[in-house]
Amino acid sequence: VRWTGEILAPETGSYTFYTNSDDGFRVWIDNTLIEDFWTDHAPANSTSRSIALTAAQRYPILVEFYENGGQSEAHMRWSIP
């Protein structure tokens, strides 16, 4: 699965994205790969590397996910500075 869109940073600072997936999950912000958990695994949490974003700016986001059998799960959230 591939999801694309934009995110709007509410304030300037360092952002971190958190995922919960079963199986592989990748996240790009502004064409920068910040999360690469592209493995077969049971439901697991993962934390991206932080990325600096500027308030009121829109950034392209790309999320990829795959399932290799069994249960399927894909969740993402983020924290603001």
N, CA, C and O atoms as CSV, one atom per row, in Angstrom:
chain,resi,resn,atom,element,x,y,z
A,1,VAL,N,N,0.856,-1.160,0.000
A,1,VAL,CA,C,0.000,0.000,0.000
A,1,VAL,C,C,0.898,1.217,0.000
A,1,VAL,O,O,1.953,1.225,0.634
A,2,ARG,N,N,0.475,2.242,-0.712
A,2,ARG,CA,C,1.211,3.514,-0.701
A,2,ARG,C,C,0.212,4.648,-0.470
A,2,ARG,O,O,-0.755,4.800,-1.217
A,3,TRP,N,N,0.458,5.438,0.572
A,3,TRP,CA,C,-0.357,6.613,0.849
A,3,TRP,C,C,0.500,7.840,0.604
A,3,TRP,O,O,1.674,7.863,0.973
A,4,THR,N,N,-0.082,8.871,-0.023
A,4,THR,CA,C,0.626,10.123,-0.241
A,4,THR,C,C,-0.268,11.279,0.186
A,4,THR,O,O,-1.493,11.161,0.210
A,5,GLY,N,N,0.354,12.373,0.515
A,5,GLY,CA,C,-0.391,13.563,0.903
A,5,GLY,C,C,0.554,14.638,1.372
A,5,GLY,O,O,1.717,14.684,0.969
A,6,GLU,N,N,0.046,15.508,2.231
A,6,GLU,CA,C,0.837,16.584,2.814
A,6,GLU,C,C,0.540,16.674,4.302
A,6,GLU,O,O,-0.550,16.337,4.764
A,7,ILE,N,N,1.549,17.140,5.040
A,7,ILE,CA,C,1.325,17.474,6.440
A,7,ILE,C,C,1.614,18.956,6.605
A,7,ILE,O,O,2.449,19.516,5.895
A,8,LEU,N,N,0.931,19.582,7.531
A,8,LEU,CA,C,1.111,20.993,7.828
A,8,LEU,C,C,1.664,21.092,9.244
A,8,LEU,O,O,1.000,20.711,10.207
A,9,ALA,N,N,2.885,21.607,9.362
A,9,ALA,CA,C,3.514,21.715,10.678
A,9,ALA,C,C,2.864,22.849,11.468
A,9,ALA,O,O,2.863,23.990,11.005
A,10,PRO,N,N,2.309,22.563,12.654
A,10,PRO,CA,C,1.666,23.614,13.439
A,10,PRO,C,C,2.661,24.556,14.122
A,10,PRO,O,O,2.314,25.689,14.456
A,11,GLU,N,N,3.889,24.092,14.329
A,11,GLU,CA,C,4.916,24.936,14.929
A,11,GLU,C,C,6.294,24.488,14.458
A,11,GLU,O,O,6.460,23.358,13.998
A,12,THR,N,N,7.265,25.362,14.571
A,12,THR,CA,C,8.630,25.067,14.152
A,12,THR,C,C,9.316,24.221,15.210
A,12,THR,O,O,9.184,24.473,16.408
A,13,GLY,N,N,10.051,23.212,14.752
A,13,GLY,CA,C,10.802,22.387,15.679
A,13,GLY,C,C,11.038,20.994,15.144
A,13,GLY,O,O,10.872,20.727,13.954
A,14,SER,N,N,11.429,20.112,16.047
A,14,SER,CA,C,11.781,18.737,15.720
A,14,SER,C,C,10.571,17.827,15.917
A,14,SER,O,O,9.977,17.789,16.995
A,15,TYR,N,N,10.216,17.098,14.866
A,15,TYR,CA,C,9.063,16.205,14.881
A,15,TYR,C,C,9.525,14.754,14.840
A,15,TYR,O,O,10.512,14.421,14.183
A,16,THR,N,N,8.799,13.900,15.549
A,16,THR,CA,C,9.064,12.465,15.540
A,16,THR,C,C,7.766,11.756,15.191
A,16,THR,O,O,6.689,12.146,15.643
A,17,PHE,N,N,7.882,10.700,14.372
A,17,PHE,CA,C,6.731,9.914,13.953
A,17,PHE,C,C,6.832,8.528,14.578
A,17,PHE,O,O,7.920,7.964,14.690
A,18,TYR,N,N,5.690,7.989,14.983
A,18,TYR,CA,C,5.637,6.688,15.646
A,18,TYR,C,C,4.717,5.784,14.836
A,18,TYR,O,O,3.649,6.207,14.392
A,19,THR,N,N,5.135,4.547,14.649
A,19,THR,CA,C,4.321,3.607,13.889
A,19,THR,C,C,4.074,2.344,14.702
A,19,THR,O,O,4.842,1.986,15.596
A,20,ASN,N,N,2.987,1.692,14.361
A,20,ASN,CA,C,2.709,0.352,14.848
A,20,ASN,C,C,2.287,-0.420,13.615
A,20,ASN,O,O,1.321,-0.052,12.948
A,21,SER,N,N,3.007,-1.493,13.308
A,21,SER,CA,C,2.713,-2.210,12.064
A,21,SER,C,C,2.955,-3.702,12.203
A,21,SER,O,O,3.652,-4.172,13.103
A,22,ASP,N,N,2.355,-4.417,11.280
A,22,ASP,CA,C,2.545,-5.855,11.093
A,22,ASP,C,C,2.307,-6.064,9.595
A,22,ASP,O,O,1.180,-6.383,9.216
A,23,ASP,N,N,3.208,-5.918,8.812
A,23,ASP,CA,C,4.646,-6.080,8.704
A,23,ASP,C,C,5.321,-4.725,8.350
A,23,ASP,O,O,5.284,-3.790,9.149
A,24,GLY,N,N,5.927,-4.632,7.163
A,24,GLY,CA,C,6.800,-3.511,6.813
A,24,GLY,C,C,6.136,-2.149,6.732
A,24,GLY,O,O,4.982,-2.022,6.324
A,25,PHE,N,N,6.904,-1.116,7.136
A,25,PHE,CA,C,6.417,0.259,7.164
A,25,PHE,C,C,7.575,1.193,6.850
A,25,PHE,O,O,8.659,1.047,7.415
A,26,ARG,N,N,7.355,2.164,5.943
A,26,ARG,CA,C,8.342,3.205,5.621
A,26,ARG,C,C,7.639,4.549,5.582
A,26,ARG,O,O,6.474,4.642,5.195
A,27,VAL,N,N,8.361,5.600,5.990
A,27,VAL,CA,C,7.798,6.957,5.975
A,27,VAL,C,C,8.838,7.919,5.416
A,27,VAL,O,O,9.987,7.940,5.856
A,28,TRP,N,N,8.412,8.717,4.436
A,28,TRP,CA,C,9.223,9.808,3.902
A,28,TRP,C,C,8.506,11.119,4.193
A,28,TRP,O,O,7.296,11.228,3.995
A,29,ILE,N,N,9.249,12.108,4.660
A,29,ILE,CA,C,8.742,13.467,4.820
A,29,ILE,C,C,9.639,14.360,3.976
A,29,ILE,O,O,10.860,14.343,4.129
A,30,ASP,N,N,9.033,15.140,3.085
A,30,ASP,CA,C,9.785,16.048,2.221
A,30,ASP,C,C,10.910,15.303,1.492
A,30,ASP,O,O,12.030,15.801,1.380
A,31,ASN,N,N,10.591,14.109,1.003
A,31,ASN,CA,C,11.519,13.250,0.253
A,31,ASN,C,C,12.698,12.738,1.077
A,31,ASN,O,O,13.701,12.298,0.514
A,32,THR,N,N,12.587,12.792,2.400
A,32,THR,CA,C,13.613,12.260,3.297
A,32,THR,C,C,13.053,11.032,3.999
A,32,THR,O,O,12.014,11.113,4.655
A,33,LEU,N,N,13.731,9.893,3.870
A,33,LEU,CA,C,13.304,8.671,4.545
A,33,LEU,C,C,13.604,8.805,6.036
A,33,LEU,O,O,14.765,8.902,6.434
A,34,ILE,N,N,12.543,8.811,6.865
A,34,ILE,CA,C,12.743,8.972,8.306
A,34,ILE,C,C,12.406,7.704,9.086
A,34,ILE,O,O,12.772,7.580,10.255
A,35,GLU,N,N,11.715,6.768,8.450
A,35,GLU,CA,C,11.347,5.501,9.108
A,35,GLU,C,C,11.488,4.379,8.097
A,35,GLU,O,O,10.893,4.434,7.021
A,36,ASP,N,N,12.268,3.363,8.433
A,36,ASP,CA,C,12.489,2.225,7.532
A,36,ASP,C,C,12.425,0.943,8.350
A,36,ASP,O,O,13.453,0.426,8.787
A,37,PHE,N,N,11.220,0.435,8.554
A,37,PHE,CA,C,10.980,-0.795,9.316
A,37,PHE,C,C,10.405,-1.810,8.343
A,37,PHE,O,O,9.313,-2.338,8.551
A,38,TRP,N,N,11.154,-2.079,7.275
A,38,TRP,CA,C,10.716,-2.873,6.124
A,38,TRP,C,C,11.088,-4.334,6.328
A,38,TRP,O,O,11.931,-4.878,5.615
A,39,THR,N,N,10.444,-4.968,7.319
A,39,THR,CA,C,10.720,-6.364,7.643
A,39,THR,C,C,9.411,-7.087,7.921
A,39,THR,O,O,8.390,-6.455,8.192
A,40,ASP,N,N,9.445,-8.408,7.853
A,40,ASP,CA,C,8.323,-9.222,8.316
A,40,ASP,C,C,8.402,-9.265,9.840
A,40,ASP,O,O,9.440,-9.624,10.395
A,41,HIS,N,N,7.315,-8.902,10.522
A,41,HIS,CA,C,7.314,-8.940,11.983
A,41,HIS,C,C,5.879,-8.958,12.502
A,41,HIS,O,O,4.945,-8.530,11.823
A,42,ALA,N,N,5.735,-9.459,13.706
A,42,ALA,CA,C,4.458,-9.400,14.423
A,42,ALA,C,C,4.191,-7.934,14.754
A,42,ALA,O,O,5.092,-7.110,14.594
A,43,PRO,N,N,2.982,-7.573,15.211
A,43,PRO,CA,C,2.719,-6.181,15.551
A,43,PRO,C,C,3.816,-5.615,16.447
A,43,PRO,O,O,4.135,-6.171,17.498
A,44,ALA,N,N,4.384,-4.492,16.005
A,44,ALA,CA,C,5.498,-3.885,16.727
A,44,ALA,C,C,5.464,-2.378,16.569
A,44,ALA,O,O,5.001,-1.850,15.558
A,45,ASN,N,N,5.968,-1.692,17.598
A,45,ASN,CA,C,6.094,-0.241,17.559
A,45,ASN,C,C,7.469,0.142,17.042
A,45,ASN,O,O,8.445,-0.582,17.239
A,46,SER,N,N,7.533,1.286,16.379
A,46,SER,CA,C,8.794,1.796,15.875
A,46,SER,C,C,8.768,3.317,15.951
A,46,SER,O,O,7.706,3.931,15.851
A,47,THR,N,N,9.933,3.918,16.126
A,47,THR,CA,C,10.061,5.370,16.218
A,47,THR,C,C,10.992,5.861,15.125
A,47,THR,O,O,12.081,5.319,14.933
A,48,SER,N,N,10.554,6.899,14.405
A,48,SER,CA,C,11.367,7.456,13.329
A,48,SER,C,C,12.501,8.289,13.894
A,48,SER,O,O,12.530,8.618,15.080
A,49,ARG,N,N,13.430,8.619,13.018
A,49,ARG,CA,C,14.400,9.637,13.414
A,49,ARG,C,C,13.664,10.967,13.347
A,49,ARG,O,O,12.684,11.090,12.613
A,50,SER,N,N,14.114,11.949,14.088
A,50,SER,CA,C,13.454,13.255,14.117
A,50,SER,C,C,13.759,14.038,12.850
A,50,SER,O,O,14.790,13.834,12.209
A,51,ILE,N,N,12.840,14.943,12.497
A,51,ILE,CA,C,13.022,15.802,11.341
A,51,ILE,C,C,12.564,17.207,11.716
A,51,ILE,O,O,11.530,17.382,12.361
A,52,ALA,N,N,13.346,18.211,11.304
A,52,ALA,CA,C,13.021,19.609,11.585
A,52,ALA,C,C,12.002,20.098,10.566
A,52,ALA,O,O,12.201,19.962,9.359
A,53,LEU,N,N,10.893,20.678,11.071
A,53,LEU,CA,C,9.862,21.244,10.220
A,53,LEU,C,C,9.597,22.680,10.657
A,53,LEU,O,O,9.814,23.044,11.813
A,54,THR,N,N,9.126,23.485,9.717
A,54,THR,CA,C,8.862,24.902,9.958
A,54,THR,C,C,7.364,25.155,10.031
A,54,THR,O,O,6.598,24.631,9.223
A,55,ALA,N,N,6.952,25.957,10.998
A,55,ALA,CA,C,5.541,26.271,11.199
A,55,ALA,C,C,4.906,26.817,9.925
A,55,ALA,O,O,5.516,27.590,9.187
A,56,ALA,N,N,3.672,26.399,9.688
A,56,ALA,CA,C,2.833,26.855,8.571
A,56,ALA,C,C,3.333,26.394,7.205
A,56,ALA,O,O,2.814,26.839,6.181
A,57,GLN,N,N,4.319,25.519,7.170
A,57,GLN,CA,C,4.814,24.959,5.916
A,57,GLN,C,C,4.135,23.614,5.672
A,57,GLN,O,O,3.894,22.848,6.605
A,58,ARG,N,N,3.834,23.341,4.415
A,58,ARG,CA,C,3.303,22.035,4.017
A,58,ARG,C,C,4.456,21.175,3.505
A,58,ARG,O,O,5.319,21.649,2.765
A,59,TYR,N,N,4.457,19.915,3.908
A,59,TYR,CA,C,5.506,18.976,3.511
A,59,TYR,C,C,4.865,17.738,2.896
A,59,TYR,O,O,3.888,17.217,3.434
A,60,PRO,N,N,5.404,17.259,1.774
A,60,PRO,CA,C,4.875,16.023,1.216
A,60,PRO,C,C,5.197,14.857,2.146
A,60,PRO,O,O,6.275,14.795,2.737
A,61,ILE,N,N,4.246,13.938,2.263
A,61,ILE,CA,C,4.454,12.720,3.050
A,61,ILE,C,C,4.121,11.526,2.166
A,61,ILE,O,O,3.148,11.533,1.413
A,62,LEU,N,N,4.956,10.502,2.282
A,62,LEU,CA,C,4.750,9.234,1.576
A,62,LEU,C,C,4.899,8.129,2.610
A,62,LEU,O,O,5.896,8.071,3.330
A,63,VAL,N,N,3.904,7.254,2.679
A,63,VAL,CA,C,3.931,6.121,3.601
A,63,VAL,C,C,3.719,4.853,2.787
A,63,VAL,O,O,2.795,4.774,1.977
A,64,GLU,N,N,4.577,3.861,3.005
A,64,GLU,CA,C,4.420,2.552,2.360
A,64,GLU,C,C,4.267,1.488,3.433
A,64,GLU,O,O,4.852,1.576,4.512
A,65,PHE,N,N,3.463,0.478,3.109
A,65,PHE,CA,C,3.187,-0.611,4.038
A,65,PHE,C,C,3.000,-1.886,3.243
A,65,PHE,O,O,2.433,-1.859,2.151
A,66,TYR,N,N,3.472,-3.006,3.778
A,66,TYR,CA,C,3.147,-4.304,3.174
A,66,TYR,C,C,2.798,-5.306,4.262
A,66,TYR,O,O,3.238,-5.189,5.405
A,67,GLU,N,N,2.008,-6.283,3.885
A,67,GLU,CA,C,1.616,-7.395,4.760
A,67,GLU,C,C,2.046,-8.691,4.093
A,67,GLU,O,O,1.795,-8.886,2.903
A,68,ASN,N,N,2.691,-9.579,4.842
A,68,ASN,CA,C,3.192,-10.835,4.284
A,68,ASN,C,C,2.436,-12.048,4.803
A,68,ASN,O,O,2.982,-13.152,4.801
A,69,GLY,N,N,1.208,-11.879,5.244
A,69,GLY,CA,C,0.416,-13.016,5.713
A,69,GLY,C,C,0.010,-12.855,7.157
A,69,GLY,O,O,0.679,-12.178,7.938
A,70,GLY,N,N,-1.082,-13.479,7.496
A,70,GLY,CA,C,-1.579,-13.383,8.870
A,70,GLY,C,C,-2.307,-12.073,9.081
A,70,GLY,O,O,-2.966,-11.557,8.179
A,71,GLN,N,N,-2.180,-11.546,10.279
A,71,GLN,CA,C,-2.854,-10.295,10.642
A,71,GLN,C,C,-2.216,-9.100,9.937
A,71,GLN,O,O,-1.070,-9.163,9.492
A,72,SER,N,N,-2.969,-8.026,9.846
A,72,SER,CA,C,-2.487,-6.809,9.205
A,72,SER,C,C,-2.756,-5.624,10.109
A,72,SER,O,O,-3.849,-5.490,10.659
A,73,GLU,N,N,-1.754,-4.755,10.264
A,73,GLU,CA,C,-1.889,-3.591,11.119
A,73,GLU,C,C,-1.008,-2.478,10.593
A,73,GLU,O,O,0.136,-2.733,10.215
A,74,ALA,N,N,-1.506,-1.247,10.556
A,74,ALA,CA,C,-0.708,-0.096,10.128
A,74,ALA,C,C,-1.270,1.168,10.772
A,74,ALA,O,O,-2.356,1.627,10.419
A,75,HIS,N,N,-0.519,1.720,11.714
A,75,HIS,CA,C,-0.920,2.934,12.421
A,75,HIS,C,C,0.263,3.894,12.454
A,75,HIS,O,O,1.414,3.461,12.515
A,76,MET,N,N,-0.014,5.191,12.415
A,76,MET,CA,C,1.051,6.178,12.524
A,76,MET,C,C,0.536,7.385,13.297
A,76,MET,O,O,-0.622,7.779,13.156
A,77,ARG,N,N,1.404,7.962,14.110
A,77,ARG,CA,C,1.098,9.200,14.821
A,77,ARG,C,C,2.378,10.012,14.902
A,77,ARG,O,O,3.451,9.504,14.576
A,78,TRP,N,N,2.284,11.258,15.328
A,78,TRP,CA,C,3.463,12.110,15.425
A,78,TRP,C,C,3.412,12.962,16.669
A,78,TRP,O,O,2.349,13.181,17.250
A,79,SER,N,N,4.582,13.446,17.076
A,79,SER,CA,C,4.648,14.361,18.210
A,79,SER,C,C,5.193,15.693,17.712
A,79,SER,O,O,6.065,15.747,16.846
A,80,ILE,N,N,4.653,16.764,18.284
A,80,ILE,CA,C,5.126,18.095,17.917
A,80,ILE,C,C,6.113,18.578,18.966
A,80,ILE,O,O,6.153,18.056,20.080
A,81,PRO,N,N,6.908,19.578,18.603
A,81,PRO,CA,C,7.937,20.053,19.552
A,81,PRO,C,C,7.346,20.543,20.870
A,81,PRO,O,O,8.086,20.969,21.758
